[in-house]
Amino acid sequence: MNIKFISQIAQVVFAVFIVVLTLIQSKGIGLSSAVGSSISFYRSRRGLEKVIFILTIAAGFMLVANSLLLILLG
C-alpha cells in the first residue's frame, strides 16, 4: 500500500467525520430558528459541546492538509 492510497482513504474518513460532527452540532437548531430569527444571543461553549467544536476545526485542518498532500503526490 502506498502513501497516495492511504491518503485517499484518509480524505474520505476526514470528510465523513466533519459531516457527522457538523450534524451533531446543529442538532438542536430548528429550521425556523435558523432562518427566520435574526435575534441571537452569545452563549459560550462548555463541556462536550466545546470538545465537538474543537474536533470539527481540527478535522477541517486535517482535511485541508491531506488535500495539499494529495496535490503534491499528484
C-alpha positions as CSV (number, residue, x, y, z in Angstrom):
1,M,0.0,0.0,0.0
2,N,1.4,3.3,-1.0
3,I,1.1,6.7,0.7
4,K,-1.3,8.1,-2.0
5,F,-3.8,5.3,-1.5
6,I,-3.7,5.7,2.3
7,S,-4.1,9.5,1.9
8,Q,-7.2,9.0,-0.4
9,I,-8.8,6.7,2.2
10,A,-8.0,9.3,5.0
11,Q,-9.6,12.0,2.8
12,V,-12.9,10.2,2.8
13,V,-12.7,9.4,6.5
14,F,-12.0,13.1,7.3
15,A,-14.9,14.3,5.2
16,V,-17.4,11.9,6.8
17,F,-16.1,12.8,10.2
18,I,-16.6,16.5,9.5
19,V,-20.2,15.9,8.3
20,V,-21.0,13.8,11.4
21,L,-19.6,16.4,13.8
22,T,-21.4,19.2,12.0
23,L,-24.7,17.4,12.2
24,I,-24.2,16.7,15.9
25,Q,-23.6,20.5,16.5
26,S,-26.7,21.6,14.6
27,K,-29.0,19.0,16.1
28,G,-30.8,21.5,18.4
29,I,-31.4,24.1,15.7
30,G,-34.8,24.1,14.0
31,L,-35.4,25.5,10.6
32,S,-37.5,28.4,11.9
33,S,-34.8,29.5,14.3
34,A,-32.0,29.1,11.8
35,V,-33.7,31.0,9.0
36,G,-36.5,33.2,10.5
37,S,-34.8,34.6,13.6
38,S,-32.4,37.5,13.4
39,I,-32.2,38.0,17.1
40,S,-29.4,36.0,18.7
41,F,-27.5,35.9,21.9
42,Y,-24.0,35.0,22.9
43,R,-23.5,31.7,24.7
44,S,-20.2,30.2,25.4
45,R,-19.5,26.6,24.6
46,R,-18.8,24.3,27.5
47,G,-18.0,20.7,28.1
48,L,-18.8,18.2,25.3
49,E,-20.1,20.9,23.0
50,K,-16.7,22.7,23.1
51,V,-14.8,19.4,22.5
52,I,-17.0,18.6,19.5
53,F,-16.4,22.2,18.2
54,I,-12.6,21.9,18.5
55,L,-12.7,18.4,16.9
56,T,-14.6,19.8,13.9
57,I,-11.9,22.6,13.5
58,A,-9.1,20.0,13.8
59,A,-10.7,17.7,11.3
60,G,-11.1,20.6,8.9
61,F,-7.4,21.4,9.1
62,M,-6.5,17.8,8.7
63,L,-8.7,17.6,5.6
64,V,-7.0,20.6,4.1
65,A,-3.5,19.3,4.9
66,N,-4.4,15.9,3.4
67,S,-5.8,17.7,0.3
68,L,-2.5,19.5,-0.1
69,L,-0.6,16.3,0.3
70,L,-2.7,14.6,-2.4
71,I,-2.0,17.6,-4.7
72,L,1.7,17.2,-4.1
73,L,1.7,13.5,-4.7
74,G,-0.1,14.1,-8.0
